[in-house]
Amino acid sequence: MLQGIIGMWYSINEDQPDSVGKNFFMEQDLLSLYSKMLKSRLFEEAVNQLWEAGLISGEMHLGTGEEAIVAGVLDHLRDGDAMALDHRATPPLIMRGVDPVLILRELLGQEAGLCAGQGGHMHLYAEEYLAASSGIVGAAGPAAAGFALAAKYLHPGCISVAFFGEGAMNQGMLMESMNLAAVWNLPVLFICKDDGWSITSKSTTLTAGQLSERARCLGLTALEADGRDVLDVWKAAKFAIDQLRLDKGPHFLRLRCIHLEGHFLGYQMLRVIRNPIKELPGIVLPLIQSLFKRGGASFRKRLMGLNIVNSAMGDTWRDPRRKPTNDPILRARRYLHLDPEQLAALEADIQEEIHQVVKRTLQEENA
């Protein structure tokens, strides 16, 4: 896992300009952000392997590609702040400090899991950290508004953050929560993770207008940043959260990002691109066979099926998820200027930590 990340890093153009620069940071601060991001990535890659092996059932939505967003925002949170999460809750929980063993137990359905094996990966709850996730699209809005309302009257100075994708901006309860937060002046930071895809449909085919303008029309202060760049996110999040703590009203961040595995693990077009010899026959051969069967649709209409597959493969091949320069982990690593041996030792330590988490959890599973 780690070797693949490092190998891709060396292919990034060293002349690519920084979006923010390092004026705000000490090297140790950058290293802390990178360490959290890498820990989250390696943990989710381990989850990927367990899912592929059939040890985790059902759908699996990873947050690989969102690490810069999560790290850049969470670095400004403190005790008493709350998080309302969507179906990609693992990175925020890992970076907030929740025991990864408890999370992995939960994904495996163990009674000793974070939610007694009942929540799975989409419905996780960590009371100690005031963190809750939901698989219901847009549900982070009402939850964050509730957290913020409690904070406003019981813990002044504390805030809540809501994480959701751009597709959730078409859900009524999220829009209603933003409206209510503005009317009641609640300390909520609404974080829109915009990867340009609403499941497997391009968001531009489903969503009209500009998302930041929607938020402004509801009375929120709206900002945008590059969700692939942890320093860009950090700077935008710092401004928004500082304003929230000064009781300056709810804020909205639109952060553009990527999802390295598509909407969910096992996305068929990505499997085809990565392993065409194995995956293509199961798709193409039935379509070819159908061309020569008697009866049914015309030959032209049957041929359209092959054209659709070819078009989808072409779109996937050109998808920015395939470009190393769009990987937030690789971008964060590029900011570091440590001794190579020191950095390699840190990365090895994190990899070993995740290895021990998996080993311990699987031993308990088999005990």
C-alpha positions as CSV (number, residue, x, y, z in Angstrom):
1,M,0.0,0.0,0.0
2,L,2.5,2.6,1.2
3,Q,5.0,1.7,-1.6
4,G,2.4,2.5,-4.2
5,I,1.7,5.9,-2.7
6,I,5.4,6.9,-2.5
7,G,6.0,5.6,-6.0
8,M,3.2,7.7,-7.4
9,W,4.5,10.8,-5.5
10,Y,7.7,10.9,-7.5
11,S,5.7,11.3,-10.7
12,I,4.3,14.6,-9.6
13,N,5.7,17.7,-11.3
14,E,7.9,19.5,-8.7
15,D,7.3,22.8,-10.5
16,Q,3.6,22.7,-9.8
17,P,2.8,26.0,-7.9
18,D,1.6,25.8,-4.3
19,S,-2.0,27.1,-3.8
20,V,-1.3,28.5,-0.4
21,G,2.4,28.3,0.5
22,K,3.8,27.4,3.9
23,N,3.7,30.9,5.5
24,F,1.1,29.7,8.0
25,F,2.8,26.5,9.0
26,M,5.7,25.1,10.8
27,E,7.1,21.8,9.4
28,Q,5.8,20.0,12.4
29,D,2.3,21.2,11.8
30,L,2.5,20.0,8.2
31,L,3.9,16.7,9.3
32,S,1.0,16.3,11.7
33,L,-1.6,16.9,9.0
34,Y,0.2,14.5,6.6
35,S,0.4,11.8,9.3
36,K,-3.3,11.9,10.0
37,M,-4.1,11.8,6.3
38,L,-1.8,8.8,5.7
39,K,-3.1,6.9,8.7
40,S,-6.7,7.3,7.4
41,R,-5.6,6.3,3.8
42,L,-3.8,3.2,4.9
43,F,-6.6,2.2,7.2
44,E,-9.1,2.5,4.4
45,E,-6.9,0.6,2.0
46,A,-6.8,-2.2,4.6
47,V,-10.6,-2.1,4.8
48,N,-10.6,-2.3,1.0
49,Q,-8.6,-5.5,1.1
50,L,-10.9,-7.0,3.8
51,W,-13.9,-6.1,1.7
52,E,-12.4,-7.7,-1.4
53,A,-11.7,-10.8,0.6
54,G,-15.4,-11.0,1.6
55,L,-14.8,-10.4,5.3
56,I,-16.9,-7.2,5.2
57,S,-20.4,-7.5,3.7
58,G,-22.6,-5.1,1.8
59,E,-21.7,-1.8,0.1
60,M,-18.6,0.0,1.2
61,H,-18.1,3.8,0.7
62,L,-14.6,4.9,1.4
63,G,-13.3,8.4,2.0
64,T,-10.1,7.9,0.0
65,G,-9.6,11.2,-1.8
66,E,-11.3,13.3,1.0
67,E,-8.3,13.2,3.4
68,A,-7.2,16.8,2.8
69,I,-10.8,18.1,3.5
70,V,-11.1,16.2,6.7
71,A,-7.6,17.0,8.0
72,G,-7.8,20.7,7.1
73,V,-11.1,21.1,8.9
74,L,-10.6,18.9,11.9
75,D,-7.3,20.6,12.7
76,H,-9.3,23.6,14.0
77,L,-11.7,21.6,16.2
78,R,-11.4,21.4,19.9
79,D,-13.1,19.6,22.8
80,G,-16.9,20.2,22.8
81,D,-17.1,20.6,19.0
82,A,-19.4,18.2,17.2
83,M,-19.3,16.4,13.8
84,A,-22.3,15.3,11.8
85,L,-21.0,12.9,9.1
86,D,-22.3,11.2,6.0
87,H,-21.7,7.6,4.7
88,R,-17.9,8.2,4.5
89,A,-17.4,8.6,8.2
90,T,-14.1,6.7,8.6
91,P,-11.6,9.4,7.9
92,P,-13.2,12.0,10.3
93,L,-13.5,9.4,13.1
94,I,-9.9,8.2,12.6
95,M,-8.5,11.7,12.5
96,R,-10.6,12.8,15.5
97,G,-9.0,10.1,17.6
98,V,-11.6,7.3,17.7
99,D,-9.9,3.9,18.2
100,P,-9.4,2.3,14.8
101,V,-9.8,-1.2,16.3
102,L,-13.3,-0.3,17.4
103,I,-14.1,1.0,13.9
104,L,-12.8,-2.1,12.2
105,R,-14.6,-4.3,14.6
106,E,-17.8,-2.5,13.7
107,L,-17.2,-2.9,9.9
108,L,-16.8,-6.7,10.6
109,G,-20.0,-6.8,12.5
110,Q,-18.5,-7.7,15.8
111,E,-20.4,-7.1,19.0
112,A,-17.3,-5.4,20.4
113,G,-17.4,-2.8,17.6
114,L,-17.9,0.9,18.0
115,C,-21.7,0.5,17.7
116,A,-22.0,-3.1,18.9
117,G,-21.8,-4.3,15.3
118,Q,-25.2,-2.8,14.5
119,G,-24.2,0.3,12.6
120,G,-21.9,-0.9,9.9
121,H,-19.8,1.7,8.1
122,M,-22.6,4.2,7.3
123,H,-24.1,4.6,10.8
124,L,-21.3,5.2,13.2
125,Y,-21.6,7.0,16.5
126,A,-18.9,8.1,19.0
127,E,-20.5,9.8,22.0
128,E,-17.1,10.8,23.5
129,Y,-16.3,12.8,20.4
130,L,-19.8,14.1,19.7
131,A,-19.7,12.5,16.3
132,A,-22.5,10.7,14.4
133,S,-22.9,9.5,10.9
134,S,-25.8,8.5,8.7
135,G,-26.3,6.8,5.4
136,I,-29.4,9.0,4.7
137,V,-28.3,11.6,2.1
138,G,-28.5,15.1,3.6
139,A,-29.0,14.0,7.2
140,A,-25.8,15.6,8.4
141,G,-27.6,19.0,8.1
142,P,-30.3,18.5,10.7
143,A,-27.8,16.7,13.0
144,A,-25.3,19.5,12.8
145,A,-28.0,22.1,13.4
146,G,-29.1,20.2,16.5
147,F,-25.5,20.0,17.8
148,A,-25.1,23.7,17.2
149,L,-28.3,24.6,18.9
150,A,-27.2,22.7,22.0
151,A,-23.8,24.3,21.8
152,K,-25.2,27.8,21.5
153,Y,-27.1,27.6,24.8
154,L,-25.0,25.1,26.8
155,H,-21.5,25.5,25.5
156,P,-20.9,28.9,24.0
157,G,-17.9,29.0,21.8
158,C,-18.3,25.4,20.6
159,I,-19.4,24.6,17.0
160,S,-20.6,21.8,14.8
161,V,-19.6,20.7,11.3
162,A,-21.6,18.9,8.8
163,F,-20.0,16.8,6.0
164,F,-22.0,16.0,2.9
165,G,-21.6,15.6,-0.9
166,E,-22.8,18.0,-3.5
167,G,-25.7,15.7,-4.4
168,A,-27.1,16.2,-0.9
169,M,-27.6,19.9,-1.8
170,N,-30.8,18.8,-3.6
171,Q,-32.2,17.3,-0.4
172,G,-34.9,19.3,1.4
173,M,-33.8,18.6,4.9
174,L,-30.3,19.9,4.2
175,M,-31.6,23.1,2.7
176,E,-34.0,23.5,5.6
177,S,-31.2,23.1,8.1
178,M,-29.1,25.7,6.4
179,N,-32.1,28.1,6.4
180,L,-32.7,27.4,10.1
181,A,-29.1,27.8,11.0
182,A,-29.1,31.3,9.4
183,V,-32.4,32.3,11.0
184,W,-31.2,31.2,14.5
185,N,-27.6,32.2,13.9
186,L,-26.3,28.8,14.8
187,P,-22.5,28.0,14.8
188,V,-22.6,25.5,12.0
189,L,-20.0,24.9,9.3
190,F,-21.6,23.2,6.3
191,I,-18.9,21.4,4.3
192,C,-19.8,20.4,0.8
193,K,-17.4,17.8,-0.6
194,D,-17.9,18.2,-4.3
195,D,-16.4,15.5,-6.5
196,G,-18.6,16.2,-9.5
197,W,-20.5,12.9,-9.3
198,S,-23.9,12.1,-7.8
199,I,-23.3,8.3,-7.4
200,T,-22.7,7.4,-11.0
201,S,-24.3,10.5,-12.7
202,K,-22.4,13.7,-13.4
203,S,-23.7,16.3,-10.9
204,T,-24.1,18.9,-13.7
205,T,-26.8,16.7,-15.2
206,L,-28.8,16.8,-11.9
207,T,-28.0,20.0,-10.1
208,A,-28.8,23.5,-11.4
209,G,-27.0,26.8,-10.5
210,Q,-24.1,27.4,-8.3
211,L,-24.0,25.7,-4.9
212,S,-22.2,28.5,-3.1
213,E,-24.8,30.9,-4.4
214,R,-27.6,28.7,-3.0
215,A,-25.9,29.0,0.4
216,R,-25.6,32.7,0.2
217,C,-29.2,33.1,-0.8
218,L,-30.1,31.3,2.5
219,G,-28.0,33.8,4.5
220,L,-24.8,31.8,4.9
221,T,-21.3,33.1,4.3
222,A,-19.9,30.9,1.5
223,L,-16.3,30.1,0.6
224,E,-14.6,27.8,-1.9
225,A,-11.3,26.0,-1.8
226,D,-9.4,23.2,-3.4
227,G,-10.4,20.1,-1.5
228,R,-7.4,18.2,-2.8
229,D,-4.9,20.6,-1.1
230,V,-4.8,20.3,2.7
231,L,-3.2,23.8,3.1
232,D,-5.9,25.4,1.0
233,V,-8.6,23.7,3.0
234,W,-6.9,24.6,6.3
235,K,-6.8,28.2,5.5
236,A,-10.5,28.4,4.4
237,A,-11.6,26.3,7.4
238,K,-9.6,28.5,9.8
239,F,-11.4,31.6,8.6
240,A,-14.8,30.0,8.8
241,I,-14.4,28.4,12.2
242,D,-12.9,31.6,13.7
243,Q,-16.0,33.5,12.5
244,L,-18.3,30.8,14.0
245,R,-16.6,31.1,17.4
246,L,-17.2,34.9,17.2
247,D,-20.9,34.2,16.7
248,K,-20.8,35.5,13.1
249,G,-23.4,33.1,11.8
250,P,-23.2,29.8,9.9
251,H,-20.7,29.3,7.1
252,F,-20.6,27.1,4.0
253,L,-17.5,25.6,2.4
254,R,-17.5,24.1,-1.1
255,L,-14.5,21.9,-1.4
256,R,-13.7,20.2,-4.7
257,C,-12.3,16.8,-4.4
258,I,-12.1,13.3,-5.9
259,H,-13.2,9.8,-4.8
260,L,-10.4,7.4,-5.7
261,E,-12.7,4.4,-5.8
262,G,-15.8,6.1,-7.3
263,H,-19.0,6.2,-5.3
264,F,-18.4,2.8,-3.7
265,L,-16.0,-0.1,-3.7
266,G,-16.4,-2.4,-6.7
267,Y,-17.4,0.3,-9.2
268,Q,-17.5,-1.8,-12.3
269,M,-15.9,0.7,-14.7
270,L,-12.9,1.2,-12.4
271,R,-12.5,-2.6,-12.2
272,V,-12.5,-2.9,-15.9
273,I,-9.8,-0.2,-16.3
274,R,-7.6,-1.8,-13.6
275,N,-8.0,-5.4,-14.7
276,P,-9.5,-5.5,-18.3
277,I,-8.5,-9.2,-19.0
278,K,-10.6,-10.4,-16.0
279,E,-13.5,-7.9,-16.1
280,L,-14.2,-7.2,-19.8
281,P,-15.4,-10.7,-20.9
282,G,-18.3,-10.7,-18.4
283,I,-19.5,-7.4,-19.8
284,V,-18.7,-7.5,-23.5
285,L,-19.3,-11.1,-24.4
286,P,-23.0,-11.1,-23.5
287,L,-23.5,-8.0,-25.5
288,I,-21.7,-9.5,-28.5
289,Q,-23.8,-12.7,-28.2
290,S,-27.0,-10.6,-28.1
291,L,-26.1,-9.0,-31.5
292,F,-26.7,-12.3,-33.3
293,K,-29.8,-13.6,-31.5
294,R,-33.0,-13.8,-33.5
295,G,-35.9,-11.5,-32.6
296,G,-36.0,-8.6,-30.2
297,A,-34.5,-5.2,-30.8
298,S,-32.9,-4.1,-34.0
299,F,-29.2,-4.7,-34.7
300,R,-28.6,-1.0,-34.4
301,K,-30.2,-0.8,-31.0
302,R,-28.3,-3.8,-29.8
303,L,-25.1,-2.2,-31.0
304,M,-25.8,0.8,-28.8
305,G,-25.1,-1.3,-25.7
306,L,-21.6,-1.8,-26.8
307,N,-21.2,1.9,-27.6
308,I,-22.4,2.8,-24.1
309,V,-19.8,0.5,-22.5
310,N,-17.1,1.9,-24.7
311,S,-18.1,5.4,-23.9
312,A,-18.2,4.6,-20.1
313,M,-14.7,3.0,-20.3
314,G,-13.4,6.1,-22.1
315,D,-14.8,8.5,-19.5
316,T,-13.3,6.3,-16.7
317,W,-10.0,6.2,-18.4
318,R,-9.9,10.0,-18.6
319,D,-11.3,10.5,-15.1
320,P,-9.1,12.7,-12.9
321,R,-9.2,10.0,-10.2
322,R,-6.5,8.3,-12.3
323,K,-4.1,11.3,-12.1
324,P,-1.6,11.2,-9.2
325,T,-1.5,15.0,-9.1
326,N,-5.1,14.9,-7.8
327,D,-4.4,12.6,-4.9
328,P,-4.5,14.7,-1.7
329,I,-2.0,12.4,0.1
330,L,0.6,12.9,-2.6
331,R,0.0,16.7,-2.6
332,A,0.5,16.8,1.2
333,R,3.7,14.8,1.0
334,R,5.1,17.2,-1.5
335,Y,4.9,20.1,1.0
336,L,7.2,18.2,3.4
337,H,11.0,18.9,3.4
338,L,12.2,16.4,5.9
339,D,15.2,14.1,5.7
340,P,14.1,11.2,3.5
341,E,15.1,8.6,6.1
342,Q,13.1,10.4,8.8
343,L,10.0,10.6,6.6
344,A,10.3,7.0,5.6
345,A,10.6,6.0,9.2
346,L,7.4,7.9,10.1
347,E,5.5,6.3,7.2
348,A,6.7,2.9,8.2
349,D,5.5,3.4,11.7
350,I,2.1,4.4,10.6
351,Q,1.9,1.4,8.2
352,E,2.9,-0.9,11.1
353,E,0.3,0.7,13.3
354,I,-2.4,-0.1,10.8
355,H,-1.0,-3.6,10.3
356,Q,-1.3,-4.2,14.0
357,V,-4.9,-2.9,14.1
358,V,-5.9,-5.3,11.4
359,K,-4.0,-8.2,12.9
360,R,-5.5,-7.7,16.4
361,T,-9.0,-7.3,15.0
362,L,-8.9,-10.4,12.9
363,Q,-7.4,-12.5,15.7
364,E,-10.4,-11.5,17.9
365,E,-12.7,-12.3,15.0
366,N,-11.3,-15.8,14.8
367,A,-11.0,-16.4,18.5
